[in-house]
Amino acid sequence: MTNRHCVQVIAITGGKGGTGKSTLAINLSVALAMSGQRVVLLDGNLELPCIDTLLNIRPQRTLADLLEGKCSLKELLHPGPRGINLILGDPFSSAALNLQTAHHAGIINSFNEIQRDLDVLIVDTASGANSSVLNFTRAAHEVVMVLCNEPASILNTYALIRTLNNHYNIRRFRVISNRTYSPMEGLDAFNKLLALTANSAEVSLMYVGNLPEDLAVRYASHKRRAAYDFSPRSKFSRELEAIACKVSKWPLPTTPRGHIEFFTDSLIMAPQHHGTKTLR
């Protein structure tokens, strides 16, 4: 018997800006919280954080205060919609600029302090492949790529997948198509990405679903609200709820992978499991 408590850590990332990563991160966090899970959302875009703006929040403390040693991570927790907790950045602080991997590792390790206070950690990363994106993404247990059905988004997402696979041996990527006009368009975007990885036996892409272009999201954005909370019966919210149900069933990690990782201590303490489990 063990006292360990495993936390599901999900990085929301993508190769190109403007695909709706932060919107997805906020709404997925709210949906999971409304299903009864304890959720923390980290704004991992250290240089240009935006979750505070999207939710019209002015935190008293930000990641800059943690980096400067002014507070602990637990003191950064800010209440968000529907019971989620937020860890936010400061776009006007120079403390988060030009950070090295050691700084990112320090942020990641500080999460051990709140391990027993949450069930899911959502990490909203920046776009592209800068050092913070790579370090936060490889430290997560699940990597969700957000893409739109346009060439730049698909090609840049593929480039990020290649980088994470080649340099950090990350093999499994989950994919959500966003801002689509039909389910078929979402699947089409995924298939285009899948075709680019066809020759790589070490990359596994798993389609999670699609989120439609919906005026409800725009209205919620104007109100600085989460669309899932503001308009729960919209097409976007219904599709998001289906995605959240799938996310809730993803397997929890059982062993550390040997590099920077959130909540590594709980994985090291995990009992050894025998046999294999098929991922669906």
N, C-alpha and C positions, 0 to 999 in steps of 0.2 A: 504494500500500500504506500502511496506517496502523497505528499502535501502540495505537489506542484500544481500550478494553475497556468494552463497554456492560453496564450492570447493569439488570435488570428490577426496577422499584420498584412494589410493589403496596400500596395503602392498603386496609385492611379497616375499613369504617365502617358507619354506620347511623343512622337517625333516632331510635332509642329504645334505652334500656338494657335489658339482660336478654335480648337476642336470641342471645347466644352468640358475639359477635365475638371476644373474647379466646381463647375455646376454639378457634374456627376458626383464628385467627392462629397459635396454638401448634402445633396439629396439622398445619396446612398446611405450616408451616416444617419440622416433623419429616419429613413425607412427602417434601417436595422434597429435603431433605438426604439421605434414605435412597435417593433416586434418583440421587445423585451430585453434586448441586449444592451450592455453598457458600452458606449462608444466614445472614443476620443478621436478627434480629427486634428491632424497636424498639418499646418501650412508649411510644407517643405520647400516652397519657392522662397529661398532665403533672401535673394536680392530684390525680388518684386512680389512680395506677398500681396494677396488680394482678397482673401476670405473675409477679413475684417470689413473691407469695403462692400463686398457682396451682401453681407449680413448687417451692415450699418452698425458695427460694433467698434467701440474705442476701448481697447483693453488697457488696464493700468500697468500691466507688465507684459513683456514680449520675450521672444527668444534672445533678443539683444541683451536683456537683463541676465539671462542664464549664461550667455557667453562671457559677459563681463563679471560673472561671479556674484551678482547682486541678489540672487534668489535661487531656490531649488526648482526643479521641474514641476513639482506638485503645486508650488505657489503660482505657476503660470496658468493653471487650468481656469478657463473662463466659461461660464455657462452659455450654452447655445440653444437653438430651437429644439423643442421636444426632448429635452434632457441630455442632449449630447454635450460633451465638454470639448473646448477648443484650445489649441495651443497655437498662438498667432505670432506673426512677425511684425517688424517695424520697417516700413519702406524708407524711412528717413534716417535710419541708423547706419553708421559705417561699420558697426561691429560684425555684421554678417557678410561683409564684402571680402573677397579674396581668401576665403577660408580653405584650409587644407584638409586632407582626409582625416588627420588626427582630430581636428575640431568636429567634423561630422561624426566620428566615432564617439567622441565625448557626448554629443547630443543623444546619439543612439543608446549609449550605455546608461544615460541618466534616466531612461524610461523604466529601468528596473525598479525605480522608486515607486511607481504606480501600477506595477504589474497586477496586483491583486484587486485593483480598483476598476478594471475594465475587462471586457471580453473581446472587443475588436478595436484595432487601431487602424485608421485610414490615413494614409500619407499622400497628400496632394503635392506632387513634385512639380518642378519647373518643366518646360518643354526642352526637347533637344537632348544633348549628351554631355552637359557640363559635369563637373566633378560632384556637385551636390545631387544631381539626378542619378548618376551612376551609383553613388554611395548609398543613398536612401533606397533606391530600387533593389540593389543586391542585398540590402539588409532586411527586406520584406520577405514574407513567406509566399505571397501570391503577387504576381505582376499583372496588372490590367492595362492593356494598351487601348487608348481611345483614339479612334480615327474617323474621318469623314470620307465620303466617297468622292475624293478628288485626288489627282495624281501626286501633288506635293505631300499631302498628308500620308498617303499610302507609302510612298518612297521613303519619306523621313522616318516613318514608323519602322519600316524594314531595316533602315540603317541603324536605328537604335537597338533593334532586336539583335542584329549581327554583332554590334559592339558588346552588348551584355552577354551574348553567347560565347563570343571569341575570347573575351578578356576575363569573364567571371563564371563561365560555364553554367549560366542560367539557361535552362532548356525549355521550361514550360511557360507559355505566355497565354493569358486569357485575353480575349479581344471583344470590345464593345464598339459597335458602329453607332455613331451619334449624328443627330440632325438629319435624319433620313426622311424621305417622303413615302416610303413603303417598306415593309419587311423585306421584300425582294431586293431593294436597293441596299439595305444593310448587309444582307448575305452576299450581294455582289461585291461590295467593298472588301468583305472578309476573304472572299475567294480570290480577289486580285492580290491581296497580301499573301494568301496561302500559296499562290502560284510562284511568288518570288522566293519562297523558302522551300520549294519543292525539292531542290537538290541538296538540302541540308538535313541529313538524317538525325542530327542532334537537336533540332528545333521542333517543338510540338506546339501548334497553335490550337486553341480551344475556343470556339465561338460561344459567347455568353448570351448575346442578344443585341437588339437594336433599340435606340431611343429616337422617337420621331421629332421632326421639327414641329414645334407647337407654340402657338401664341401665348399659351398659359405660362410658359417659361419666361417669355419676354415681359409679360405683365408682372410676374413675381419678381423678376429682376428689377423692374422699376420701383417696386415696393420694398426692395432689399429683403426679400423673403425667400425661403426655400420653396420651390414649386410644389414639391410633394406635400408640404404643409399648407401652402396657400391655396392650391387647387388640387385636392386629392382625387377628384374624379376625372381629371384631364387625361388625354391619351398618353402623355408623357408619364404621368404618375402611375397609370395602370401598367405600363411597360416596365417602369422602374421597380414597381412592387414585385413583378415576376422575376426580375434580375436579382433583387434582394433575397427572394426565396431561394434562388440557386446559390447565391453567395453563402447563405446560412448553412448550406449543406456541404460546403467545401471541407475537405479533411484538414484537421489541425496538424501542425508540424510535430514530428516525433524525435528528430535528432538534429543537432547542429550541422551546418554545412562547411564549417572550417574557415569562415571569413567574418567580416563585420555583420552582425545580425541583431535585430531587436530581441530582447528577452532571452538571450543565449543561456543564462543561468538555469532557466526552467527546463531547457532542452537537454542540458548536460545532466540534470538530475533525473531525467526521464528513465523509466525502466526500459530494458532492452526488449524489443518486439521481434518475433520470429515470423517468417513468412512474408508474403507480399500482399499489397492491396491495390486493386484496380481503381484508377481514377476515372471518374465519369464527368 
